[in-house]
Amino acid sequence: MPELPEVETTLRGLSPLITNKTVTRVNIYQKNLRWKVPGHITSTLNNCKVNGIERRGKYLLIRFDVGTLLMHLGMSGSIKVVNQSELLIKHDHFEICFDDKTCMRLNDPRRFGSVLFTKDGKHKLLSNLGVEPLSEEFDYYHLFKISRNKTQNIKTFIMDSKVVVGIGNIYACESLYMSKINPKTQSGKVSHARYKLLTTSIKEILSKAIDAGGTTLQDFAQVDGRPGYFSQTLSVYGREGEKCNTCNGKISRIVQNQRSTFYCTKCQN
């Protein structure tokens, strides 16, 4: 599933390719994504200029004078910008065509992505999101303060988008490994010092993943079609039974909240 680094990578790739361009046509090829794509945008966005594009959590916010288009990549989505003459491929569900004969296309095999619209830039999907993990607002005290008296495990806690946005399964596993924290530890029992280390690890892991273009395990591709290369440097995720890169232990897998968790039982004790 595309996580924050994949969405940030998509944002950075899209921004120079669509900003200040004017929409000439919007095509909805499959309206039944996670939520129904609003049909009115085919006329609402026509002849409108893209003022800019931002990210909030895992959502892409494409700004127009008439409102904001909210896009989410879901479980398997990716966005690319191609020449309008390029043929559609399977699972191309939505596209915006521009005045320079290019178009932006959302490809989403599993159809868990979304394309929504808001006139005022506000939306219920954005209203309860926590802090951005790469912002100054996100520090060790933020996690420490919220976690007090909580019994949920630390991995589930840092993946809660109401606490901090964008830390999905892959990067939660990697950050906990870097911090040497057992993913089964109750979040309320993690010390001040450990949260300081974890916050630093989260920022470092996410930054490295963005620099590497994200992580491609199955479907994700960057705007230019290239895969994300962070998968080549994963320390624990997907490495069940393999040797730990730090000690002579082995990577184990457990299931937490119906998601696989990978960790070193020796390093992360």
Residue pairs with C-beta under 8 A, 6 or more apart in sequence:
1 74
1 75
1 76
1 168
1 169
2 10
2 58
2 73
2 74
2 77
2 78
2 214
2 220
3 58
3 166
3 167
3 168
3 169
3 170
3 171
3 214
3 215
4 55
4 57
4 58
4 133
4 165
4 166
4 167
4 168
4 171
4 206
5 171
5 206
5 209
5 210
5 212
5 214
5 215
5 228
5 230
6 73
6 214
6 215
6 220
6 228
7 55
7 57
7 58
7 59
7 60
7 73
7 166
8 55
8 210
8 214
9 210
9 213
9 214
9 222
9 223
9 228
10 60
10 73
10 78
10 79
10 222
10 223
11 53
11 54
11 55
11 60
12 210
13 222
13 223
13 224
14 53
14 60
14 79
14 81
14 104
14 223
15 52
15 53
17 81
17 102
17 104
17 223
18 50
18 53
18 62
18 81
18 96
18 98
18 104
19 50
19 51
19 52
19 53
20 49
20 50
20 51
21 49
21 50
21 98
21 99
21 100
21 102
22 47
22 48
22 49
22 50
22 98
22 99
23 45
23 46
23 47
23 48
23 49
23 50
23 64
23 96
23 97
23 98
23 99
24 46
24 47
24 97
24 98
24 99
25 42
25 46
25 96
25 97
26 41
26 42
26 45
26 46
26 95
26 96
26 97
27 42
27 94
27 95
27 97
28 37
28 39
28 41
28 42
28 93
28 94
28 115
29 88
29 92
29 93
29 94
29 95
30 37
30 93
30 94
30 111
31 37
31 39
32 111
33 74
33 93
33 94
33 108
33 111
33 112
33 113
33 114
33 115
34 72
34 74
34 111
34 112
34 113
34 114
35 114
35 116
37 93
37 94
37 114
37 115
37 116
38 115
38 116
38 117
40 117
41 69
41 115
41 117
44 66
44 67
44 117
45 64
45 66
45 69
45 96
48 64
48 65
48 66
49 64
49 65
50 62
50 63
50 64
50 98
51 63
51 64
51 65
52 62
52 63
53 60
53 61
53 62
53 63
54 60
54 61
54 63
55 61
56 126
56 129
56 132
56 165
57 126
57 129
57 132
57 161
57 165
57 166
58 72
58 73
58 165
58 166
58 168
59 70
59 71
59 72
59 125
59 126
60 70
60 71
60 72
60 79
61 68
61 69
61 70
61 121
62 68
62 69
62 71
63 121
66 119
67 117
67 118
67 119
67 120
67 121
68 117
68 118
68 119
68 121
69 115
69 116
69 117
70 114
70 115
70 116
70 117
70 118
70 123
70 125
70 126
71 79
71 106
71 113
71 114
71 115
71 116
72 113
72 114
73 79
73 108
73 113
73 220
74 108
74 110
74 111
74 112
74 113
74 114
75 110
75 112
75 113
75 219
76 108
76 109
76 110
76 112
76 113
76 218
76 219
76 220
77 106
77 107
77 108
77 112
77 113
77 219
78 106
78 107
78 108
78 219
78 220
78 221
78 222
79 104
79 105
79 106
79 107
79 223
80 104
80 105
80 107
80 221
80 223
80 224
80 225
81 102
81 103
81 104
81 105
81 223
82 102
82 103
82 105
83 101
83 102
83 103
84 97
84 101
84 102
84 103
85 101
88 95
88 105
89 107
90 109
91 107
91 108
91 109
92 105
92 106
92 107
93 106
93 107
93 108
93 111
93 113
94 105
94 106
94 115
95 103
95 104
95 105
95 106
96 103
96 104
97 103
98 104
106 113
106 115
109 219
116 123
116 125
128 161
128 162
129 161
129 162
129 165
130 160
130 161
130 162
130 163
130 164
130 165
131 137
131 138
131 142
131 164
131 165
132 138
132 164
132 165
132 166
133 164
133 165
133 166
133 167
133 202
133 203
133 206
134 203
134 206
134 207
138 164
138 199
138 202
138 203
139 199
140 192
140 195
140 196
140 197
140 198
140 199
140 200
141 195
142 164
142 199
143 157
143 158
143 163
143 164
143 190
143 195
143 198
143 199
144 190
144 192
144 195
146 163
147 157
147 187
147 188
147 190
147 195
148 188
149 188
150 157
150 186
150 187
150 188
151 186
151 187
151 188
152 186
152 187
153 183
153 184
153 185
153 186
153 187
153 256
154 176
154 181
154 182
154 183
154 184
154 185
154 186
154 187
154 190
154 198
155 172
155 173
155 176
155 183
155 256
155 261
156 187
156 256
156 257
157 163
157 187
158 164
158 167
158 172
158 175
158 176
158 187
158 198
158 202
159 167
159 168
159 169
159 172
164 202
166 206
167 175
167 202
167 206
169 237
169 259
169 260
169 261
170 215
170 217
170 234
170 237
171 202
171 205
171 206
171 209
172 183
173 183
173 236
173 237
173 261
173 262
173 263
174 205
174 234
174 235
174 236
174 237
175 198
175 201
175 202
175 205
176 182
176 183
176 198
176 201
176 263
176 268
177 235
177 236
177 262
177 263
177 264
177 267
177 268
178 201
178 204
178 205
178 235
179 194
179 197
179 198
179 201
180 197
180 267
180 268
181 190
181 194
181 197
181 198
181 268
182 263
182 268
182 269
183 254
183 256
183 261
183 263
183 268
184 254
184 256
190 198
208 230
208 233
209 215
209 228
209 230
212 228
212 229
212 230
212 232
212 233
213 222
213 226
213 227
213 228
213 229
213 230
214 220
214 222
214 228
214 230
215 228
215 230
215 231
215 234
216 227
216 228
216 229
216 231
217 231
217 238
220 227
220 228
221 227
221 228
222 228
235 245
236 244
236 251
236 262
236 263
236 264
237 262
238 262
239 251
239 262
240 251
240 252
240 253
240 262
241 250
241 251
242 250
242 251
243 249
243 250
243 251
244 250
244 251
244 264
244 266
244 267
246 264
246 267
247 264
247 266
247 267
248 266
249 264
249 265
249 266
249 267
250 264
250 265
251 262
251 263
251 264
252 262
252 263
252 264
252 265
253 260
253 261
253 262
254 260
254 261
254 263
255 261
